[in-house]
Amino acid sequence: MKKYIWWTGIIAVALIIAAFFVGKQAGNELASLPAPELSEGQRGELGIDKNVNEATIDRYLNRSDAVYRDMRMLKDPGNYEAIGGDSYLSGFVKGFELVSFPYIVNVKGLPEAVGETYTGKTLFRQHSDGSYTANYEESEEILEALFPKDKVIFLMCGGGGYSGMMKNLLVEFGWDGDKIYDVGGYWFYEGENNVEVKREKEDGTVVYDFYKVPVHEITFDNLTEK
């Protein structure tokens, strides 16, 4: 009888723990999101959200109704060290997947110290008046596959610039801006879901473990030019 009571107690505790974690996950998925709201000052000019940003993004991870996109390149030709960043992808927030913004559209408006980023083929081109044109028949189809319109979209990059530009492009092509959050820059993230990619070996050599990074590759070989 005592043995039966002991096992019953163990099972009850296990069920309570399981219910706690299921409830915690469900609560995270169902937590209401504030409407997108621009930050003040320079961060607002970049498009970074006031409420959903590097300081708060941990509250909104693992949502079943959302996708998470980091807009950096594994190695950006731009000199981001000149503004205190890293041209290499040194780490990322767990749950975010890489979609390199410079492959989406030609980049405009980088800080002078950064210089030029990638200047090769892109899915779209931006004109001097701010409008966009697709370079390939498949460009918009690829955009919808990477950024589903029926999902909440969280965008991030190194400092907040690429993610803001990406939101502008999506809204221009018909996405609902109220479902897109420019979270800002990984360089300012101090949360609990950091995945380190940059690593220093025993001999002092710095290496980048890119195998850790979930990447959505964009290739152009099989696309049809307009």
Secondary structure, DSSP 8 states (H G I E B T S, - for coil): -HHHHHHHHHHHHHHHHHHHHHHHHHHHHH-------B-SHHHHHHT-BSSSSTTTGGGGTT-TTEEEEE---SB-SS-GGGGTS-SB--EEETT-EE--HHHHB------GGG-----S--SEEE-TTS-EEESBTTHHHHHHHHS-TTSEEEEEESSSHHHHHHHHHHHHTT--GGGEEEEEEGGG--SS-EEE-EEE-TTS-EEE-GGGS-B-----TT--B-
